[in-house]
Amino acid sequence: MAPTFPVPLVIPTSDGKICWMDVSAYLRRESAGGKTVRQIVFAGERFDAVSVQNWRKRVLAAGRQDEQNLQDNRRKETC
Protein backbone atom coordinates (compact mmCIF):
# COMPACT_ATOMS: atom_id res chain seq x y z
CA MET A 1 0.00 0.00 0.00
CA ALA A 2 1.55 3.30 -1.09
CA PRO A 3 -0.84 6.22 -0.57
CA THR A 4 -0.39 9.32 -2.69
CA PHE A 5 -2.21 11.50 -0.20
CA PRO A 6 -1.72 12.32 3.51
CA VAL A 7 -2.82 9.61 5.94
CA PRO A 8 -3.02 11.00 9.49
CA LEU A 9 -2.99 8.65 12.47
CA VAL A 10 -4.37 10.27 15.63
CA ILE A 11 -4.20 8.65 19.07
CA PRO A 12 -4.85 9.76 22.65
CA THR A 13 -2.13 9.18 25.24
CA SER A 14 -2.76 7.77 28.70
CA ASP A 15 -2.44 11.25 30.21
CA GLY A 16 -5.12 12.72 27.94
CA LYS A 17 -2.95 14.39 25.29
CA ILE A 18 -3.69 13.84 21.63
CA CYS A 19 -0.79 12.90 19.34
CA TRP A 20 -0.67 12.39 15.60
CA MET A 21 1.56 11.47 12.71
CA ASP A 22 1.24 11.42 8.94
CA VAL A 23 1.85 7.75 8.16
CA SER A 24 1.85 8.01 4.35
CA ALA A 25 5.67 8.29 4.07
CA TYR A 26 6.08 5.48 6.60
CA LEU A 27 3.68 3.26 4.61
CA ARG A 28 5.47 4.02 1.32
CA ARG A 29 8.86 3.22 2.82
CA GLU A 30 7.80 0.07 4.68
CA SER A 31 5.72 -1.36 1.83
CA ALA A 32 8.51 -0.97 -0.74
CA GLY A 33 9.06 -4.17 -2.66
CA GLY A 34 5.50 -5.34 -2.08
CA LYS A 35 5.84 -5.97 1.67
CA THR A 36 2.62 -5.92 3.68
CA VAL A 37 2.60 -3.44 6.55
CA ARG A 38 1.05 -4.99 9.65
CA GLN A 39 2.39 -2.63 12.30
CA ILE A 40 3.20 1.06 12.48
CA VAL A 41 5.92 2.37 14.76
CA PHE A 42 4.20 5.48 16.07
CA ALA A 43 6.57 8.47 16.19
CA GLY A 44 4.01 11.21 16.40
CA GLU A 45 3.90 14.71 17.73
CA ARG A 46 1.44 16.55 19.90
CA PHE A 47 -1.76 17.46 18.03
CA ASP A 48 -2.22 21.18 18.49
CA ALA A 49 -2.66 24.30 16.37
CA VAL A 50 1.09 24.81 15.88
CA SER A 51 1.71 21.25 14.71
CA VAL A 52 -1.20 21.47 12.24
CA GLN A 53 0.13 24.78 10.87
CA ASN A 54 3.61 23.29 10.44
CA TRP A 55 2.18 20.23 8.69
CA ARG A 56 0.11 22.48 6.41
CA LYS A 57 3.24 24.42 5.44
CA ARG A 58 5.09 21.19 4.58
CA VAL A 59 2.19 19.87 2.48
CA LEU A 60 1.73 23.15 0.61
CA ALA A 61 5.49 23.46 -0.02
CA ALA A 62 5.56 19.91 -1.41
CA GLY A 63 2.56 20.73 -3.62
CA ARG A 64 4.28 23.84 -4.95
CA GLN A 65 7.41 21.81 -5.67
CA ASP A 66 5.33 19.18 -7.51
CA GLU A 67 3.68 21.93 -9.58
CA GLN A 68 7.07 23.45 -10.38
CA ASN A 69 8.37 20.04 -11.49
CA LEU A 70 5.34 19.61 -13.76
CA GLN A 71 5.90 23.04 -15.31
CA ASP A 72 9.60 22.29 -15.82
CA ASN A 73 8.73 19.00 -17.53
CA ARG A 74 6.20 20.72 -19.79
CA ARG A 75 8.82 23.27 -20.82
CA LYS A 76 11.25 20.47 -21.66
CA GLU A 77 8.63 18.66 -23.73
CA THR A 78 7.80 21.70 -25.86
CA CYS A 79 11.41 22.56 -26.75
N, CA, C and O of each residue as an XYZ file, in Angstrom:
316
protein
N       0.851     -1.166      0.000
C       0.000      0.000      0.000
C       0.903      1.238      0.000
O       1.722      1.410      0.903
N       0.754      2.087     -0.999
C       1.554      3.304     -1.093
C       0.634      4.485     -1.391
O       0.409      4.817     -2.555
N       0.103      5.119     -0.350
C      -0.842      6.215     -0.573
C      -0.165      7.433     -1.200
O       0.993      7.738     -0.912
N      -0.903      8.111     -2.049
C      -0.392      9.324     -2.688
C      -0.937     10.579     -2.017
O      -0.746     11.692     -2.508
N      -1.599     10.394     -0.921
C      -2.212     11.499     -0.199
C      -1.889     11.348      1.289
O      -1.515     10.257      1.720
N      -2.021     12.407      2.079
C      -1.718     12.318      3.506
C      -2.643     11.338      4.229
O      -3.847     11.298      3.977
N      -2.061     10.556      5.125
C      -2.822      9.611      5.942
C      -2.490      9.899      7.413
O      -1.488      9.401      7.926
N      -3.317     10.693      8.091
C      -3.019     10.996      9.490
C      -3.468      9.864     10.414
O      -4.526      9.266     10.220
N      -2.653      9.590     11.408
C      -2.995      8.646     12.467
C      -3.025      9.456     13.758
O      -2.025     10.065     14.139
N      -4.169      9.460     14.426
C      -4.373     10.274     15.629
C      -4.692      9.340     16.787
O      -5.580      8.494     16.685
N      -3.951      9.501     17.907
C      -4.197      8.654     19.070
C      -4.168      9.496     20.348
O      -3.443     10.487     20.425
N      -4.956      9.099     21.349
C      -4.855      9.759     22.655
C      -3.789      9.041     23.493
O      -3.612      7.829     23.372
N      -3.093      9.786     24.329
C      -2.130      9.182     25.242
C      -2.824      8.879     26.565
O      -3.951      9.316     26.798
N      -2.153      8.138     27.417
C      -2.758      7.766     28.697
C      -2.989      8.966     29.603
O      -3.828      8.913     30.501
N      -2.244     10.058     29.373
C      -2.435     11.251     30.211
C      -3.384     12.273     29.583
O      -3.474     13.407     30.053
N      -4.095     11.871     28.516
C      -5.120     12.725     27.938
C      -4.682     13.618     26.795
O      -5.508     14.341     26.238
N      -3.411     13.594     26.429
C      -2.951     14.385     25.294
C      -3.316     13.665     24.001
O      -3.509     12.450     23.985
N      -3.406     14.423     22.936
C      -3.685     13.836     21.626
C      -2.426     13.992     20.780
O      -1.872     15.085     20.667
N      -1.984     12.889     20.192
C      -0.793     12.896     19.339
C      -1.184     12.407     17.958
O      -2.184     11.710     17.784
N      -0.366     12.789     16.969
C      -0.667     12.394     15.602
C       0.592     12.271     14.785
O       1.648     12.781     15.158
N       0.467     11.583     13.659
C       1.562     11.472     12.705
C       0.972     11.193     11.337
O      -0.054     10.524     11.211
N       1.626     11.709     10.321
C       1.245     11.418      8.936
C       1.974     10.139      8.558
O       3.198     10.137      8.423
N       1.231      9.051      8.385
C       1.854      7.751      8.156
C       2.068      7.426      6.678
O       2.549      6.339      6.357
N       1.725      8.340      5.775
C       1.855      8.014      4.350
C       3.308      7.732      3.951
O       3.560      6.772      3.224
N       4.261      8.536      4.404
C       5.672      8.289      4.065
C       6.138      6.975      4.686
O       6.865      6.206      4.057
N       5.718      6.725      5.919
C       6.075      5.476      6.597
C       5.540      4.284      5.805
O       6.258      3.307      5.589
N       4.280      4.363      5.372
C       3.681      3.264      4.613
C       4.391      3.054      3.274
O       4.614      1.915      2.863
N       4.745      4.147      2.592
C       5.473      4.023      1.323
C       6.811      3.322      1.534
O       7.177      2.407      0.796
N       7.530      3.774      2.558
C       8.862      3.224      2.822
C       8.780      1.753      3.236
O       9.533      0.925      2.724
N       7.887      1.430      4.144
C       7.804      0.071      4.678
C       7.171     -0.917      3.713
O       7.415     -2.119      3.821
N       6.362     -0.440      2.772
C       5.720     -1.355      1.827
C       6.501     -1.480      0.525
O       6.039     -2.121     -0.418
N       7.678     -0.874      0.470
C       8.512     -0.974     -0.736
C       8.813     -2.446     -1.018
O       9.058     -3.231     -0.103
N       8.791     -2.793     -2.271
C       9.057     -4.170     -2.657
C       7.876     -5.093     -2.439
O       8.025     -6.315     -2.473
N       6.699     -4.520     -2.214
C       5.498     -5.337     -2.082
C       5.267     -5.912     -0.694
O       4.391     -6.760     -0.518
N       6.039     -5.464      0.304
C       5.840     -5.972      1.666
C       4.499     -5.474      2.207
O       4.060     -4.370      1.883
N       3.861     -6.293      3.029
C       2.617     -5.915      3.685
C       2.937     -5.287      5.035
O       3.678     -5.859      5.833
N       2.383     -4.125      5.284
C       2.601     -3.437      6.550
C       1.536     -3.903      7.532
O       0.341     -3.729      7.295
N       1.980     -4.498      8.638
C       1.050     -4.994      9.652
C       1.124     -4.196     10.951
O       0.222     -4.262     11.786
N       2.214     -3.441     11.109
C       2.394     -2.629     12.304
C       2.958     -1.288     11.911
O       3.666     -1.170     10.911
N       2.645     -0.278     12.692
C       3.201      1.060     12.484
C       3.922      1.454     13.761
O       3.354      1.397     14.852
N       5.170      1.851     13.615
C       5.916      2.374     14.757
C       5.519      3.840     14.883
O       5.904      4.675     14.064
N       4.744      4.136     15.921
C       4.201      5.480     16.069
C       5.278      6.419     16.598
O       5.806      6.219     17.692
N       5.598      7.442     15.814
C       6.573      8.468     16.189
C       5.913      9.825     15.962
O       6.397     10.654     15.192
N       4.815     10.021     16.640
C       4.006     11.210     16.405
C       4.431     12.409     17.213
O       5.394     12.378     17.980
N       3.679     13.461     17.011
C       3.897     14.708     17.731
C       2.573     15.139     18.339
O       1.513     14.635     17.968
N       2.641     16.051     19.249
C       1.438     16.549     19.896
C       0.517     17.198     18.855
O       0.975     17.937     17.984
N      -0.771     16.914     18.957
C      -1.758     17.457     18.031
C      -2.282     18.762     18.605
O      -3.126     18.775     19.501
N      -1.762     19.862     18.069
C      -2.216     21.183     18.494
C      -2.175     22.111     17.280
O      -1.792     21.702     16.184
N      -2.570     23.352     17.489
C      -2.656     24.297     16.371
C      -1.307     24.508     15.694
O      -1.244     24.615     14.469
N      -0.241     24.568     16.462
C       1.089     24.809     15.885
C       1.527     23.627     15.029
O       2.072     23.821     13.942
N       1.296     22.411     15.502
C       1.711     21.252     14.711
C       0.902     21.140     13.412
O       1.439     20.728     12.384
N      -0.373     21.500     13.457
C      -1.196     21.474     12.241
C      -0.721     22.550     11.258
O      -0.661     22.302     10.054
N      -0.391     23.719     11.753
C       0.126     24.777     10.874
C       1.444     24.355     10.229
O       1.647     24.586      9.037
N       2.334     23.744     10.996
C       3.611     23.287     10.442
C       3.406     22.205      9.387
O       4.071     22.201      8.350
N       2.479     21.286      9.660
C       2.176     20.227      8.695
C       1.600     20.827      7.408
O       1.959     20.415      6.305
N       0.708     21.800      7.565
C       0.109     22.480      6.409
C       1.187     23.133      5.547
O       1.145     23.043      4.320
N       2.147     23.788      6.188
C       3.239     24.422      5.442
C       4.038     23.392      4.650
O       4.382     23.628      3.492
N       4.335     22.243      5.274
C       5.089     21.186      4.580
C       4.311     20.652      3.383
O       4.880     20.461      2.308
N       3.017     20.410      3.562
C       2.188     19.869      2.478
C       2.083     20.864      1.328
O       2.217     20.490      0.163
N       1.841     22.140      1.660
C       1.729     23.151      0.608
C       3.058     23.354     -0.111
O       3.073     23.547     -1.327
N       4.170     23.317      0.612
C       5.486     23.463     -0.021
C       5.746     22.290     -0.964
O       6.280     22.479     -2.056
N       5.372     21.082     -0.548
C       5.555     19.913     -1.410
C       4.676     20.027     -2.653
O       5.098     19.661     -3.750
N       3.459     20.533     -2.481
C       2.564     20.727     -3.619
C       3.110     21.750     -4.599
O       3.016     21.570     -5.813
N       3.680     22.824     -4.069
C       4.276     23.840     -4.947
C       5.470     23.257     -5.692
O       5.671     23.551     -6.870
N       6.258     22.437     -5.015
C       7.406     21.813     -5.669
C       6.942     20.858     -6.763
O       7.534     20.818     -7.841
N       5.881     20.082     -6.492
C       5.333     19.182     -7.510
C       4.854     19.963     -8.721
O       5.096     19.559     -9.858
N       4.168     21.089     -8.480
C       3.677     21.931     -9.578
C       4.838     22.495    -10.379
O       4.781     22.544    -11.608
N       5.894     22.922     -9.689
C       7.073     23.448    -10.378
C       7.714     22.370    -11.240
O       8.126     22.640    -12.368
N       7.799     21.150    -10.716
C       8.365     20.038    -11.487
C       7.535     19.754    -12.734
O       8.083     19.482    -13.802
N       6.204     19.818    -12.597
C       5.336     19.610    -13.763
C       5.564     20.690    -14.815
O       5.647     20.398    -16.008
N       5.665     21.940    -14.364
C       5.897     23.036    -15.305
C       7.250     22.884    -15.988
O       7.360     23.116    -17.192
N       8.277     22.500    -15.243
C       9.601     22.289    -15.823
C       9.558     21.190    -16.872
O      10.166     21.314    -17.934
N       8.834     20.108    -16.572
C       8.731     18.998    -17.525
C       7.979     19.423    -18.783
O       8.334     19.011    -19.887
N       6.946     20.242    -18.624
C       6.199     20.715    -19.792
C       7.082     21.592    -20.678
O       7.010     21.518    -21.904
N       7.916     22.424    -20.046
C       8.822     23.269    -20.821
C       9.811     22.419    -21.600
O      10.133     22.728    -22.747
N      10.289     21.360    -20.985
C      11.247     20.475    -21.657
C      10.591     19.779    -22.840
O      11.217     19.609    -23.886
N       9.330     19.374    -22.681
C       8.627     18.658    -23.734
C       8.356     19.535    -24.953
O       8.328     19.036    -26.078
N       8.160     20.826    -24.745
C       7.798     21.702    -25.863
C       9.016     22.250    -26.607
O       8.857     22.882    -27.651
N      10.213     22.026    -26.100
C      11.415     22.561    -26.753
C      11.819     21.753    -27.968
O      12.809     22.077    -28.623
